[in-house]
C-alpha cells in the first residue's frame, strides 16, 4: 500500500503540472501551489470541478497504477470544450482519469416531510411527501402543490427548489433539488388538482416520515364524511381535523387569477383550532388512525381547509406515495 505522505507529495506535483498544462500562468485557474494546504482555484463556470491523485478506475476494475484524477461536471464532446477544459491523456508520464461527479454539493442532514419548501421565487409552502414516478423507476421525488414548486405555472423544469423555502431562509445557491413536472393549472375549465413534483439531488436528503405523524401507509384512502384526519405543515405544524365535504366546487385565487376546482375535500380543525394556515399548502393529509394518504392540502379560508383527493393527484402525475407497509 502506498505511503500516504509520499502519495500526497506526488499529488502536489502532478496537480500543479496538470493545472499548469490546462490553464497556464495568469489564467482564471492558476496552478495549485506546491505548498501543502494551498487552495485549489478553478473557473466557477467551467466543467472541471476538482483534481486529485489516486486509483484509476477502468469499468468496474481498479487499476494498480496511480493516475491524476480530474473531476468534471459532465463528459462532453471535445468540440464543446474550451482549450482549458480539454484534459490531457497524461501528466508527466502519469495517465489521467476523468471522473464525472456532476455539481458537487455539501451533503445535508435528512429532513422529514411536512416542512418548509418552495420554488426559489415562492415565499413558502410545505413538502407533502415522497413519491415515485412511473417514468423514472428507482428515483424519489418530492410532492407538493404547483403553486409551491412551480410558482403557479410560471416555472420551468430544472428551476431550483429550496428547503427551507425562501421566506424561511432557504439559500438559492444551495437548492435541495429541481422542479421535475407540474400538472398545469387550467383557466377555462375546472381543475381537480394543484400538484407538482421536484427531483432531489440527494435521495437520502428527505425521509419518508411526516414530522410528528410517521410515514404514510399506502394504499391511499377515499375520503369519507366525518373522517378524522391529520397533517403536518410548515406553519401550523401537527393538526387534527374532520372531513366535512367530499364534493366541493370552489373558486380559488392564484395571485391575479381565479381558478375553478371541482370535487375538493373540505376539512375543519377540532377544538376550535384551524386545521391549516398560509404556508401549509402542499401538506399531505392522512387518516388520523391508519395514516393512509387522503388529500393534498392546497387552499383555505374562514377556518376551512381544502385539499385535492390524493387519488386524483397521483393519477395526474402517474405517481405512487413512498411510505411503509401496513402492519
C-alpha positions in Angstrom: 0.0 0.0 0.0 1.5 3.4 -1.0 2.6 5.6 1.9 0.2 8.5 2.3 2.8 11.1 2.8 4.6 10.0 -0.4 1.3 10.0 -2.3 0.4 13.5 -1.1 3.8 14.8 -2.1 3.4 13.3 -5.6 -0.1 14.6 -5.8 1.0 18.2 -5.3 3.5 17.8 -8.1 1.0 16.2 -10.6 -1.8 18.6 -9.7 0.5 21.5 -10.3 1.6 20.1 -13.6 -2.0 19.3 -14.7 -3.4 22.8 -13.9 -0.3 24.4 -15.5 -0.9 22.5 -18.7 -4.7 23.1 -18.8 -5.0 26.7 -17.6 -1.5 28.2 -17.8 0.0 31.1 -15.9 -2.3 34.0 -15.3 -5.5 32.1 -16.2 -8.6 32.1 -14.1 -7.4 28.9 -12.5 -3.7 29.3 -11.6 -1.8 26.1 -10.9 -2.0 24.7 -7.4 0.9 26.0 -5.3 3.4 23.3 -4.3 3.0 24.1 -0.6 0.7 21.7 1.3 -2.7 23.2 2.1 -2.7 25.6 -0.8 -6.2 26.3 -2.0 -7.4 24.9 -5.3 -8.9 27.6 -7.7 -10.8 26.6 -10.8 -13.1 28.6 -13.1 -16.5 28.8 -11.4 -18.5 28.1 -14.5 -16.1 25.5 -16.0 -16.5 21.8 -16.5 -13.6 20.9 -14.2 -14.7 20.9 -10.5 -11.6 19.2 -8.9 -8.3 17.4 -9.4 -6.8 14.6 -7.4 -4.3 11.7 -7.5 -5.2 8.1 -6.8 -6.6 5.0 -8.3 -7.6 4.8 -11.9 -10.9 3.0 -12.4 -11.5 1.2 -15.7 -15.0 -0.1 -16.0 -15.6 -1.8 -12.6 -11.9 -2.6 -12.1 -9.4 -0.6 -10.1 -6.0 -0.4 -11.8 -2.8 -0.8 -9.7 -1.1 2.2 -11.2 -1.9 5.6 -9.9 -3.5 8.3 -12.1 -4.1 12.0 -12.0 -7.9 12.2 -11.3 -9.8 15.0 -13.0 -13.4 15.5 -11.6 -15.8 17.0 -14.1 -19.4 18.0 -14.2 -20.0 16.0 -17.4 -18.2 14.2 -20.1 -18.8 16.3 -23.3 -17.6 16.1 -26.9 -14.2 17.8 -27.4 -15.8 20.3 -29.7 -17.9 21.6 -26.8 -15.0 22.2 -24.5 -12.7 25.2 -24.3 -9.0 24.5 -24.7 -8.5 24.8 -21.0 -11.2 22.2 -20.3 -9.6 19.5 -22.5 -7.9 17.1 -20.2 -4.6 15.7 -21.4 -4.2 11.9 -21.6 -1.2 12.0 -19.3 0.7 14.4 -17.0 4.4 14.0 -16.7 4.1 10.3 -17.6 1.1 9.6 -15.4 -2.2 8.7 -17.0 -5.3 10.9 -16.3 -8.7 9.6 -15.2 -11.7 11.7 -16.0 -14.4 11.2 -13.3 -17.9 12.5 -13.7 -19.4 13.8 -10.4 -21.9 16.5 -11.6 -22.2 19.6 -9.4 -20.7 18.8 -6.0 -22.8 19.7 -3.1 -22.5 19.6 0.7 -24.5 16.7 2.0 -27.2 17.9 4.3 -28.9 16.2 7.2 -32.1 14.5 6.1 -35.4 16.2 6.9 -38.9 14.9 7.5 -41.8 15.6 5.2 -44.2 18.2 6.4 -41.6 21.0 6.5 -40.9 24.3 4.6 -40.1 24.1 0.9 -40.6 26.1 -2.3 -39.5 27.2 -5.7 -36.9 29.9 -5.3 -39.4 32.6 -6.4 -42.1 31.4 -4.0 -42.3 32.6 -0.4 -43.1 29.3 1.4 -45.0 26.1 1.2 -44.9 22.5 2.6 -43.1 19.4 1.5 -46.0 16.9 1.4 -44.4 13.5 0.9 -42.1 11.4 -1.2 -43.4 9.7 -4.3 -42.1 7.5 -7.1 -43.0 8.2 -10.8 -43.7 5.5 -13.4 -41.4 7.3 -15.9 -38.5 7.4 -13.5 -38.1 4.0 -11.9 -35.8 3.9 -8.9 -35.9 7.7 -8.2 -37.7 9.5 -5.4 -39.4 12.9 -5.8 -41.0 15.5 -3.5 -44.7 16.0 -3.9 -46.3 19.4 -3.2 -48.5 21.9 -5.0 -48.0 23.5 -8.4 -48.2 26.9 -6.7 -45.4 25.9 -4.3 -42.9 24.1 -6.5 -43.8 25.5 -10.0 -44.8 29.1 -9.0 -48.3 28.7 -10.4 -47.1 27.6 -13.9 -44.5 30.3 -14.2 -41.6 28.0 -13.5 -39.9 25.6 -15.9 -38.5 22.1 -15.3 -35.0 22.4 -13.8 -35.7 25.5 -11.7 -34.2 25.4 -8.2 -36.2 24.2 -5.3 -35.0 25.3 -1.8 -35.6 23.7 1.6 -36.4 25.6 3.7 -38.3 27.9 1.4 -37.0 31.4 0.6 -39.2 33.1 3.3 -37.6 30.8 5.9 -34.0 31.5 4.9 -33.5 29.0 2.1 -30.3 29.6 0.1 -30.9 29.9 -3.7 -27.3 28.8 -4.2 -27.9 25.6 -2.2 -31.1 24.0 -3.6 -32.3 20.6 -2.4 -33.5 19.7 -5.9 -35.1 21.0 -9.1 -38.7 21.2 -10.5 -39.4 18.0 -12.4 -43.0 18.2 -13.5 -46.3 20.1 -12.7 -49.9 19.5 -13.5 -50.9 22.6 -15.4 -53.5 24.9 -13.8 -56.4 25.3 -16.3 -58.0 28.7 -16.6 -61.0 27.9 -18.7 -62.2 24.6 -17.2 -62.4 23.1 -13.8 -59.2 21.8 -12.1 -59.0 18.6 -10.0 -55.5 19.1 -8.6 -52.8 21.7 -7.8 -49.8 19.4 -7.8 -46.1 19.2 -8.8 -43.0 17.1 -8.1 -39.4 18.0 -7.6 -36.4 15.8 -8.2 -34.0 15.6 -5.2 -30.2 16.0 -5.8 -29.7 13.5 -2.9 -32.5 11.0 -2.5 -31.4 10.5 1.2 -32.0 14.2 2.0 -35.7 13.6 2.8 -37.1 10.8 4.9 -40.5 9.3 4.1 -41.8 10.0 7.6 -44.1 13.0 8.1 -42.9 15.0 11.2 -44.8 14.1 14.4 -47.0 11.7 12.4 -44.9 8.9 10.9 -44.6 7.6 7.4 -47.8 7.5 5.3 -49.2 4.0 4.8 -50.3 3.1 1.2 -52.7 2.4 -0.3 -54.5 5.7 -0.5 -57.9 6.1 1.2 -61.1 7.5 -0.3 -62.2 10.4 1.9 -65.4 9.9 3.8 -67.6 12.5 5.6 -66.8 12.8 9.3 -63.4 11.1 8.8 -60.7 12.1 11.3 -57.5 13.3 9.5 -54.1 14.8 10.4 -51.4 16.7 8.7 -48.1 18.4 9.5 -47.4 21.7 7.7 -44.8 24.4 7.7 -46.9 26.9 9.6 -49.4 25.3 11.9 -47.4 22.0 12.2 -49.3 19.0 13.5 -53.1 19.4 13.5 -56.1 17.1 13.6 -59.4 17.7 11.7 -62.6 16.3 10.4 -63.7 15.9 6.7 -66.9 17.9 6.3 -67.3 17.9 2.5 -66.1 15.5 -0.2 -67.5 17.2 -3.3 -66.8 20.9 -3.0 -66.7 23.0 -6.2 -64.7 26.2 -5.3 -63.2 29.3 -6.8 -59.6 29.9 -5.7 -57.4 33.0 -6.2 -53.9 32.5 -7.5 -52.2 35.9 -7.5 -54.1 37.7 -10.3 -56.1 34.7 -11.5 -59.1 33.0 -10.0 -59.4 29.3 -11.0 -62.2 26.7 -10.5 -61.6 23.5 -8.7 -64.1 20.6 -8.7 -64.9 17.8 -6.2 -62.5 19.0 -3.5 -62.3 17.9 0.1 -63.1 20.3 3.0 -61.6 19.8 6.5 -62.2 21.8 9.7 -60.0 21.6 12.8 -61.2 20.2 16.0 -61.4 22.1 19.3 -61.8 25.4 17.6 -58.3 25.4 16.1 -57.6 26.0 12.4 -56.5 22.9 10.5 -54.1 25.0 8.4 -52.9 28.5 7.6 -50.7 30.2 4.9 -47.6 28.2 4.2 -49.2 24.9 4.9 -50.0 24.4 1.2 -48.6 21.1 -0.1 -49.1 19.2 3.2 -50.2 15.6 2.9 -53.5 14.9 4.7 -53.7 11.4 6.1 -56.2 9.3 8.0 -55.7 10.1 11.7 -55.5 6.4 12.7 -54.2 4.4 9.7 -52.0 7.2 8.2 -53.3 6.3 4.8 -53.0 9.3 2.4 -56.3 11.1 1.8 -55.6 14.5 0.2 -53.1 17.1 -0.8 -53.8 20.4 1.0 -53.8 23.5 -1.3 -56.2 26.2 -0.1 -58.2 27.6 2.7 -60.1 30.4 4.3 -62.6 31.2 7.1 -61.4 28.2 9.1 -62.0 25.7 6.3 -59.1 23.9 4.6 -59.4 22.4 1.1 -57.5 19.5 -0.4 -57.3 17.6 -3.7 -58.3 13.9 -3.4 -54.9 12.2 -3.3 -56.0 9.5 -5.8 -56.6 12.3 -8.4 -53.2 13.8 -7.6 -51.3 10.5 -8.1 -53.2 9.7 -11.2 -52.4 13.0 -12.8 -48.7 12.5 -12.1 -48.6 8.7 -12.6 -47.1 8.5 -9.1 -47.1 6.4 -6.0 -46.6 7.5 -2.4 -43.5 6.3 -0.7 -44.4 5.1 2.8 -44.3 2.0 5.0 -46.3 -1.2 4.6 -49.4 -1.6 6.8 -48.8 -3.8 9.8 
